[in-house]
Amino acid sequence: MRVNIFGMGYVGCVTAACLARAGHEIVGVDVSKEKVDMINAGASPVVEPGLTELLAEVVGARRLRATTSPRDAVASSALSLICVGTPGRVNGQLDLRAIERVGRAIGEALTARSEIHTVVLRSTVLPGVTEKVLVPAILSGAGPDYRPRLRVAVNPEFMREGSSLRDFATPPLTLVGCDDPETAGLLRSLYAGVDAPFVHAGVKTAEMAKYVANAFHALKVSFANEIGDLCAALGADAQEVIRIFLMDRKLNVSEAYLRPGFAFGGSCLPKDLRALLYAARTADVSPLVLSAILPSNEAQIHRGIDAVLETRKRRVGVVGLSFKPGTDDLRESPMVPLVEALIGKGCDVRILDPNVSFARLVGANRRYIVEEIPHIASLMCEDIQRFLDHAEVLVIGSASREATLVLAAIGPDHIVVDLTRGAVRPLSTPGLEAQSDGGHAPRVT
């Protein structure tokens, strides 16, 4: 393909060199004549292992050249990649002026063309920037009549400085966010030589995914450093502790627990976090990341309470009281303070959770209900239809079989507050068919 790449910084140079190596004809564009001259001479304007040699190779093979003229670049291609910087201001806000400037320049260059042109944003931006900043900038240069011929996509990079050539060739995935399959197909062809799964997502999803990845990387570094501080203070070998921790690929280094949902609870996580934080205080260590976990968990409970109260309905049905499905364990279940808060606000609550049916409970859980939450025991409901008849608002607290049955039987007037964030899918069940009122669906928050 003939591709032009705007921004000959770190990402732009590596992308240009690697695509040229794959056989594409690349034109690099930058406002800096110094960078342009270096690239045309086969030299790298950034320090990266192997990049200078690769640039010399592809420039010598006439598969890569650079220019300061957007019009020159756009004139001979159908695809533009934007790799300009998006630096952060002091308050964290992104500086998007380079994207606006390049978008406008591309648009102005397109006024002389009648063909479809695809613009791909490879810079790191927050959800909404492509739609609210880039597209208007392009059309401000090209004119609104060009919109039907404009294709736009987001293509975040997953490269690390120091290993970017290897990361470009074998990234964890190739992510493309766009609204139409034709654009996705074009980019699939562009990256045909890249050894990675091709993922086609929505534009905002692709924009957000890069931030999620980087935030998690930062969290891992901070977590590991705080664990190192605690190990040193408590006399444990930090490297050995982490080595053992990393051996668990089932729970620790895995997909486990990385699903958006509701707050955690149970007999282990809250208790052990408190014990670790107590040990840190006694050792005069301040683990800020670890200290933020329990308050963050509490905030999720308050978020759920607020979501129910905002419906301004009084009759509430809660599906799931234990801290996770498939257990009767109520110890530090986040659903208990949620129910207590709703009762305190005057809501008429009923609870559906067969595993916590009072008649079946024995031992510690029975004592907990009798001594700590006897007012909740009287709210338990065992019949789904009676439960549904009572509730105006249905709170889905866990991805259980009962939640699936309830969602299959809800009526058009029910409001669903799904604390699992979509983890439960309704199924049609004999005798509990979903009601219909000619197209009106229950409201989900």
BATOR-330924 format. One record per residue (C-alpha): z, x, y. Coordinates in nm, 4 decimals. Layout:
BEGIN
Z;X;Y;
...
end
This chain:
BEGIN
0.0000;0.0000;0.0000;
-0.0308;0.0929;0.3661;
0.3209;0.0754;0.5071;
0.4706;0.1731;0.8401;
0.8384;0.2595;0.8729;
1.0187;0.2304;1.2046;
1.3047;0.4744;1.2562;
1.2808;0.8273;1.1241;
1.6506;0.8847;1.0827;
1.8282;0.9326;0.7520;
1.7243;0.6063;0.5810;
1.3768;0.5993;0.7315;
1.2874;0.9585;0.6371;
1.4088;0.9251;0.2799;
1.2360;0.5883;0.2363;
0.9102;0.7207;0.3838;
0.9080;1.0344;0.1693;
0.9935;0.8499;-0.1531;
0.7373;0.5730;-0.1000;
0.4739;0.8345;-0.0174;
0.5665;1.0203;-0.3377;
0.5032;0.6932;-0.5255;
0.1465;0.6901;-0.3891;
0.1718;0.4604;-0.0874;
0.0174;0.5519;0.2481;
0.3033;0.5733;0.4975;
0.3109;0.5936;0.8761;
0.6507;0.6792;1.0230;
0.7286;0.5568;1.3746;
0.9967;0.6914;1.6077;
1.0601;0.7092;1.9815;
1.1541;1.0753;1.9437;
0.8475;1.2987;1.9740;
1.0554;1.5856;1.8349;
1.1190;1.3968;1.5091;
0.7551;1.2930;1.4878;
0.6358;1.6513;1.5332;
0.8794;1.7792;1.2688;
0.7617;1.5252;1.0116;
0.3945;1.5956;1.0823;
0.4749;1.9625;1.0256;
0.6337;1.8766;0.6900;
0.9877;1.9459;0.8089;
1.2881;1.7159;0.7776;
1.4738;1.6002;1.0904;
1.7848;1.5315;0.8775;
1.9751;1.7464;0.6295;
1.9392;1.6139;0.2762;
1.8954;1.8120;-0.0467;
1.5295;1.8186;-0.1560;
1.3983;1.6176;0.1380;
1.2275;1.9048;0.3220;
1.0346;2.0025;0.0099;
0.9327;1.6411;-0.0578;
0.8205;1.5861;0.3016;
0.6095;1.9005;0.2907;
0.4480;1.7770;-0.0306;
0.3588;1.4246;0.0849;
0.2528;1.5294;0.4359;
0.0317;1.7970;0.2832;
-0.1204;1.5337;0.0533;
-0.1948;1.3154;0.3594;
0.0179;1.0291;0.2286;
0.2633;1.0486;0.5188;
0.2171;1.0970;0.8896;
0.4272;1.0061;1.1918;
0.3577;0.8650;1.5374;
0.5359;0.7431;1.8485;
0.2910;0.4506;1.8827;
0.3886;0.1181;1.7184;
0.0411;-0.0182;1.7896;
-0.1180;0.2747;1.6053;
0.1043;0.2164;1.3026;
0.0760;-0.1632;1.2824;
-0.3017;-0.1584;1.3324;
-0.3717;-0.0328;0.9810;
-0.0978;-0.1936;0.7684;
0.0238;-0.5297;0.6440;
0.3853;-0.4266;0.5938;
0.6454;-0.2880;0.8367;
0.9877;-0.1595;0.7327;
1.2589;-0.1326;0.9988;
1.5119;0.1457;0.9377;
1.6640;0.1898;1.2831;
2.0344;0.2425;1.3412;
2.2834;-0.0359;1.4054;
2.5817;0.1579;1.5470;
2.9141;-0.0150;1.5996;
3.0768;-0.0584;1.9373;
3.4477;0.0079;1.9937;
3.5353;-0.3541;1.9073;
3.3275;-0.3427;1.5877;
3.0341;-0.5432;1.7219;
2.6963;-0.4101;1.6107;
2.4588;-0.2671;1.8688;
2.1327;-0.4421;1.7814;
1.9244;-0.3221;2.0734;
1.7133;-0.0935;1.8535;
1.6251;-0.3854;1.6239;
1.5320;-0.5994;1.9234;
1.3220;-0.3201;2.0728;
1.1358;-0.2470;1.7490;
1.0881;-0.6173;1.6736;
0.9334;-0.6725;2.0146;
0.7099;-0.3646;1.9732;
0.5865;-0.4887;1.6355;
0.5177;-0.8294;1.7870;
0.3193;-0.6812;2.0730;
0.1144;-0.4785;1.8258;
0.0424;-0.7937;1.6244;
-0.1250;-0.9699;1.9180;
-0.4442;-0.7837;1.8320;
-0.4314;-0.8994;1.4697;
-0.4935;-1.2322;1.2982;
-0.3777;-1.1369;0.9474;
-0.0429;-1.2143;0.7870;
0.2094;-0.9385;0.8515;
0.5361;-0.8775;0.6649;
0.8354;-0.7294;0.8455;
1.1187;-0.6001;0.6264;
1.4599;-0.5207;0.7741;
1.6176;-0.2312;0.5871;
1.8863;-0.1604;0.8474;
2.2404;-0.2787;0.7721;
2.3077;-0.6044;0.9576;
2.5457;-0.8984;0.9290;
2.4329;-1.2419;0.8059;
2.2229;-1.4203;1.0659;
2.0819;-1.1153;1.2461;
1.7375;-1.1445;1.0863;
1.7068;-1.5095;1.1840;
1.8710;-1.4938;1.5257;
1.7711;-1.1482;1.6502;
1.4782;-0.9957;1.4630;
1.2478;-1.2975;1.4319;
1.2885;-1.4027;1.7990;
1.2258;-1.0412;1.9048;
0.9003;-1.0241;1.7069;
0.7812;-1.3584;1.8428;
0.8728;-1.2578;2.1981;
0.6076;-0.9885;2.1606;
0.3538;-1.1685;1.9427;
0.3942;-1.5159;2.0886;
0.5207;-1.8293;1.9092;
0.1744;-1.9076;1.7700;
0.2027;-1.6073;1.5369;
0.4986;-1.7591;1.3469;
0.2919;-1.9100;1.0597;
0.1468;-1.5638;0.9882;
0.4788;-1.3803;1.0006;
0.6681;-1.3014;0.6798;
1.0215;-1.1637;0.7055;
1.2541;-1.0125;0.4460;
1.5757;-0.8125;0.4183;
1.5907;-0.5078;0.1920;
1.9262;-0.3236;0.2119;
1.9372;0.0321;0.0826;
2.1970;0.1648;-0.1598;
2.1672;0.5378;-0.1015;
2.4377;0.7988;-0.0571;
2.4001;1.0992;0.1653;
2.3688;1.4095;-0.0473;
2.2052;1.2269;-0.3402;
1.9643;0.9919;-0.1621;
1.6425;1.1015;-0.3366;
1.8001;1.0347;-0.6758;
1.9582;0.7120;-0.5507;
1.6235;0.5872;-0.4168;
1.4589;0.6419;-0.7545;
1.7436;0.4915;-0.9605;
1.9562;0.2607;-0.7423;
2.1940;0.0064;-0.8939;
1.9471;-0.2658;-0.7921;
1.6562;-0.3398;-0.5615;
1.7710;-0.6282;-0.3418;
1.5256;-0.8385;-0.1427;
1.6265;-1.1370;0.0671;
1.3454;-1.3724;0.1674;
1.2498;-1.7375;0.1534;
0.9160;-1.7250;-0.0255;
0.8048;-1.5830;-0.3619;
0.4916;-1.4208;-0.2136;
0.6976;-1.1880;0.0039;
0.9279;-1.1117;-0.2877;
0.6236;-1.0307;-0.5002;
0.4881;-0.7952;-0.2347;
0.8137;-0.5991;-0.2276;
0.8371;-0.6006;-0.6044;
0.5003;-0.4238;-0.6041;
0.6138;-0.1811;-0.3332;
0.9109;-0.0744;-0.5462;
0.7306;-0.0907;-0.8813;
0.8156;0.2730;-0.9506;
1.1872;0.2301;-0.8841;
1.4017;0.2160;-1.1967;
1.6368;-0.0736;-1.1147;
1.6703;-0.4508;-1.1591;
1.4810;-0.6435;-0.8915;
1.7023;-0.9095;-0.7315;
1.5500;-1.1824;-0.5141;
1.8116;-1.3616;-0.3022;
1.8404;-1.5582;0.0208;
1.8182;-1.3717;0.3494;
2.1844;-1.4126;0.4466;
2.2977;-1.3293;0.0944;
2.1069;-1.0005;0.1065;
2.2428;-0.9218;0.4519;
2.6006;-0.9813;0.3349;
2.5737;-0.7997;0.0006;
2.5521;-0.4542;0.1602;
2.8676;-0.5167;0.3627;
3.0536;-0.6392;0.0561;
2.9547;-0.3222;-0.1307;
3.0638;-0.0905;0.1505;
3.3885;-0.2774;0.2119;
3.4749;-0.2492;-0.1568;
3.3929;0.1222;-0.1591;
3.6266;0.1715;0.1364;
3.8939;-0.0360;-0.0374;
3.8682;0.1768;-0.3521;
3.9097;0.5000;-0.1563;
4.2150;0.3644;0.0277;
4.3639;0.2175;-0.2906;
4.3255;0.5465;-0.4780;
4.4792;0.7426;-0.1912;
4.7793;0.5086;-0.1669;
4.8316;0.5321;-0.5431;
4.8181;0.9103;-0.5018;
5.0886;0.8920;-0.2331;
5.3096;0.6753;-0.4547;
5.2591;0.8958;-0.7586;
5.3568;1.2030;-0.5609;
5.6686;1.0306;-0.4245;
5.7751;0.8999;-0.7662;
5.6993;1.2170;-0.9609;
5.3932;1.0982;-1.1541;
5.0670;1.2913;-1.1966;
4.8189;1.1044;-0.9741;
4.5037;1.2419;-1.1370;
4.6325;1.1605;-1.4848;
4.7426;0.8118;-1.3802;
4.3994;0.7337;-1.2361;
4.2258;0.8879;-1.5392;
4.4146;0.6469;-1.7650;
4.3545;0.3586;-1.5236;
3.9788;0.4225;-1.5338;
3.9747;0.4141;-1.9132;
4.0210;0.0355;-1.8997;
3.6654;-0.0932;-1.8574;
3.7645;-0.4444;-1.9670;
3.9898;-0.5326;-1.6738;
4.0346;-0.2417;-1.4305;
3.6807;-0.1152;-1.3749;
3.4850;-0.4291;-1.4542;
3.3833;-0.7734;-1.3309;
3.7283;-0.9096;-1.4153;
3.9078;-1.0747;-1.1217;
3.6074;-1.0244;-0.8915;
3.5168;-1.3901;-0.8546;
3.5898;-1.5848;-0.5350;
3.8465;-1.8547;-0.6071;
4.2073;-1.9369;-0.5265;
4.5283;-1.7340;-0.5001;
4.6776;-1.5412;-0.7923;
5.0159;-1.6096;-0.9504;
5.1896;-1.5743;-1.2852;
5.4673;-1.3620;-1.4237;
5.3092;-1.0181;-1.3679;
5.1027;-0.9669;-1.0542;
5.3440;-1.0896;-0.7827;
5.6520;-0.9383;-0.9509;
5.4944;-0.6005;-1.0169;
5.3470;-0.5761;-0.6688;
5.6894;-0.6423;-0.5175;
5.8467;-0.3805;-0.7441;
5.5851;-0.1229;-0.6465;
5.6338;-0.1969;-0.2764;
6.0126;-0.1715;-0.3173;
5.9710;0.1673;-0.4837;
5.7436;0.2748;-0.1986;
6.0009;0.1746;0.0633;
6.2785;0.3623;-0.1140;
6.0530;0.6706;-0.1278;
5.9644;0.6349;0.2415;
5.5969;0.5677;0.1648;
5.3958;0.3051;0.3567;
5.1034;0.1816;0.1430;
4.9256;-0.0420;0.3946;
4.6575;-0.1716;0.1571;
4.9052;-0.2605;-0.1165;
5.1378;-0.4172;0.1415;
4.8595;-0.6485;0.2588;
4.7900;-0.8002;-0.0832;
5.0738;-1.0548;-0.1028;
5.0292;-1.1767;0.2588;
4.6574;-1.2128;0.1875;
4.7392;-1.4167;-0.1220;
4.9724;-1.6389;0.0800;
4.6917;-1.6951;0.3303;
4.4726;-1.8332;0.0502;
4.7413;-2.0895;-0.0329;
4.7623;-2.1956;0.3327;
4.3831;-2.2195;0.3433;
4.3931;-2.4632;0.0512;
4.6682;-2.6717;0.2105;
4.4772;-2.6899;0.5384;
4.1562;-2.7926;0.3604;
4.3357;-3.0942;0.2057;
4.5163;-3.1959;0.5239;
4.1938;-3.1763;0.7259;
4.0539;-3.4649;0.5198;
4.3222;-3.6884;0.6795;
4.3608;-3.8747;0.3513;
4.7027;-3.9505;0.2026;
4.6381;-4.0060;-0.1687;
4.5749;-3.6697;-0.3347;
4.4979;-3.5805;-0.6952;
4.5551;-3.2190;-0.8004;
4.3845;-3.0847;-1.1141;
4.5806;-2.7913;-1.2562;
4.9397;-2.6916;-1.1844;
4.9841;-2.3764;-1.3934;
4.8791;-2.0437;-1.2441;
4.5590;-2.0366;-1.4534;
4.3883;-2.2660;-1.7068;
4.4859;-2.2545;-2.0723;
4.8544;-2.1886;-2.0074;
5.1701;-2.3823;-1.9213;
5.3132;-2.0947;-1.7173;
5.4315;-2.2168;-1.3771;
5.5916;-1.8910;-1.2664;
5.4702;-1.8228;-0.9137;
5.1757;-2.0566;-0.9605;
5.0068;-2.0944;-0.6202;
4.9529;-2.4614;-0.6990;
5.3277;-2.5320;-0.6845;
5.3753;-2.4389;-0.3147;
5.0489;-2.6159;-0.2382;
5.1732;-2.9391;-0.3956;
5.5150;-2.9027;-0.2291;
5.3511;-2.8527;0.1105;
5.1344;-3.1627;0.0646;
5.4381;-3.3686;-0.0353;
5.6220;-3.2368;0.2693;
5.3329;-3.3526;0.4888;
5.3614;-3.7062;0.3510;
5.0833;-3.7011;0.0932;
5.1075;-3.9207;-0.2168;
5.0280;-3.6650;-0.4884;
4.9412;-3.7014;-0.8567;
4.8883;-3.4016;-1.0870;
4.6636;-3.3722;-1.3922;
4.7438;-3.0791;-1.6233;
4.7958;-3.1557;-1.9948;
4.9313;-2.8045;-2.0564;
5.2186;-2.8775;-1.8175;
5.2951;-3.2244;-1.9484;
5.6753;-3.2450;-1.9162;
5.7178;-3.3909;-2.2627;
5.5594;-3.0793;-2.4178;
5.7380;-2.8120;-2.2181;
6.0144;-2.6061;-2.3704;
6.2185;-2.3037;-2.2706;
6.1778;-2.1348;-1.9319;
5.9023;-2.3608;-1.8047;
6.1022;-2.6751;-1.8789;
6.4097;-2.5280;-1.7085;
6.1939;-2.4294;-1.4105;
6.0735;-2.7860;-1.3638;
6.4181;-2.9403;-1.4181;
6.5982;-2.6974;-1.1872;
6.3378;-2.5999;-0.9267;
6.0737;-2.8725;-0.8971;
6.2078;-3.1960;-1.0536;
6.0297;-3.3930;-0.7801;
5.6967;-3.2597;-0.9112;
5.7625;-3.3583;-1.2734;
5.7498;-3.7250;-1.1777;
5.4008;-3.6776;-1.0324;
5.2354;-3.5706;-1.3587;
4.9553;-3.7988;-1.4745;
4.7993;-3.7980;-1.8230;
4.5209;-4.0542;-1.7853;
4.2073;-3.9337;-1.6051;
4.0931;-4.2785;-1.4963;
4.4335;-4.3693;-1.3485;
4.4347;-4.0294;-1.1826;
4.0917;-4.0965;-1.0282;
4.1869;-4.4503;-0.9238;
4.4834;-4.3090;-0.7313;
4.3155;-4.0212;-0.5515;
4.1111;-4.0243;-0.2333;
4.1060;-3.6449;-0.2309;
4.0636;-3.4416;-0.5486;
4.1901;-3.0834;-0.5432;
4.0355;-2.8619;-0.8131;
4.2859;-2.5837;-0.8712;
4.1375;-2.4121;-1.1761;
3.8241;-2.4015;-1.3897;
3.9644;-2.6093;-1.6757;
3.8231;-2.8704;-1.9115;
4.0103;-3.1379;-1.7189;
3.8451;-3.0243;-1.3943;
3.5040;-3.0565;-1.5598;
3.5855;-3.4089;-1.6813;
3.7170;-3.5133;-1.3422;
3.4088;-3.3870;-1.1594;
3.1895;-3.5731;-1.4086;
3.3669;-3.8992;-1.3263;
3.4165;-3.8873;-0.9493;
3.2988;-4.1734;-0.7350;
3.1043;-4.1707;-0.4083;
3.4189;-4.2148;-0.1983;
3.6068;-3.9187;-0.3429;
3.6433;-3.6059;-0.1341;
3.6558;-3.2886;-0.3433;
3.8451;-2.9808;-0.2258;
3.7312;-2.7138;-0.4688;
3.9707;-2.4180;-0.4606;
3.7653;-2.2476;-0.7356;
3.4681;-2.2237;-0.4930;
3.2178;-2.3652;-0.7385;
3.3484;-2.2165;-1.0640;
3.3628;-2.5649;-1.2197;
3.0446;-2.7520;-1.3142;
3.0588;-3.1262;-1.3899;
2.9319;-3.2464;-1.7268;
2.8344;-3.5976;-1.8278;
3.0998;-3.7295;-2.0653;
3.0832;-4.0566;-2.2656;
3.3075;-4.3126;-2.1020;
3.3459;-4.1012;-1.7893;
2.9965;-4.1165;-1.6389;
2.9625;-4.0156;-1.2773;
2.9365;-4.3164;-1.0518;
2.6442;-4.3649;-0.8162;
2.5989;-4.5694;-0.5026;
2.2310;-4.5163;-0.4534;
2.2291;-4.1539;-0.3464;
2.5615;-4.0964;-0.1704;
2.7431;-3.7935;-0.3098;
3.1120;-3.7029;-0.2907;
3.1966;-3.4701;-0.0045;
3.2963;-3.1193;-0.1136;
3.4858;-2.8746;0.1054;
end
